[in-house]
Amino acid sequence: MLEWLAVACIVILAVFIWPGAAYFCTEIQTDADTKNDGFTHKKSDCKQDSAAFICKPSALANYLLKHCRSFSDYSPCVGWTWRASAVLQSVHEACWPYHSAVQFVRDNLQLSDEGLVALDWAVPSHQRRRRTSSHSTCPVLLIVPNSFGKITRNVLKLCETALFHGYLPVVFNRRGQNGAPLTTLKLQQFGDPSDLREAVRYIRHRQPAGRLYAVSESTGAGLLLSYLGECGSSSYVTAAVCLSPVFRCQSWFENGLWWPLQWGITLYQKTGLSRYRSVLGQIIQTKDLFSSSTLRGIEEALFCHSSTTAPPAGSSLSWDAYWEHNEPLRDVDEVAIPVLSICAKDDPIRGDAKCTVPLELFESNPHFFLLLTGRGGHCGFSTRSANTCGDVAANNSATGKRGINWSHKTMLEFFRATTDFFATEERSKQLAARRRGLGGVTGGRAFRNRSISTCKQVPACSHNIHAIYSWQRSYTR
């Protein structure tokens, strides 16, 4: 009871004090931080509060700057409003209830080891037919929520936005999270993509005619980046976006969070795990698990062992060895699709951007792009627009009427631009191949004599999209 009272007092103080501090900091902000952001495209043409676009120079980067207007139109909330506070808008997006206009149809997918993960397909609440036909050509948006299983306002709004723009959203739930049954004595490690790999195969089997895009939220980026790194060009994903990702996860667990945030996330995680206390007692020391007050303590109790605790059954991983297999950026050089990360410098969950955002990755790897904003909190990115910064009372209105979150709008523009870019590159490649191999008399005659099966068009979502990336890497020109 005393802990809840202390948290309430802190929140009340933050509500009254933080907006004022944010207001005065706005006036004295300098350009010192933006000078250290690495290579940035057209930074001088952008507003002071707009996002800095950091990447390696390439044809794709130039195409994105030209066709993604949202990259340069971010205007965060400032002044005497609670949305100017990074902490308050982050807590609001994570904890405040949201009356979504979508419902979910769950698929419990049995894995190769007889474990279960849950795939929640979002459909409009007014839709009578609850399942989408497998012949649908609509693109699929795979949503990977945070690693703690919390379905936040941000995820629900992502589903609404995706449905409104013609996508088929599906939320991936790990074993034992968000009501998914735990049928094996195994929980998914932080960066183990084996379960997600089987889920993607199932999604491709169920929706073979639509492209697959992926978006992650918060610590869920660790799982998505691990999957993209391990699978490389066989990921089936056309493009991916990470919203407020946590990159260096081992140091993030070790350094910890501000204690109210640490306490809240730890309590939520232990509440979810308490359902399986008796089962988990067969493989781990549940006393150490539920007495821990830090996120590192919970992760260590579940998957590692230290000098003070007995190792879980069948596990002998130390803390450092565990992260050698689970660090999200361990196979980052194998990622073969465009990945956009949207981050804010004032993110209270991730921490200081100078220490937690690997700018060298975006400056050297042509597949990774970064939008770094001065404000936005953690998955917040509230703007000055009346639809997103005003009163949130119209929760039951349609998505089109209430407006789109800036980060979600940016995500959709990124998906569209990358798809158009590679479609143009593929057409140029095919045209060049015809001129090179079929330009002669014999070549033209051979082309006319080919069978229909040889010349038939491949599906839009086949692996041919990944062949572009190994095409002499011309997209980095």
Summary of the structure (lengths in Angstrom):
residues: 477
radius of gyration: 23.4
end to end distance: 60.7
largest distance: 86.7
contacts: 1501
relative contact order: 0.14
helix: 47%
strand: 12%
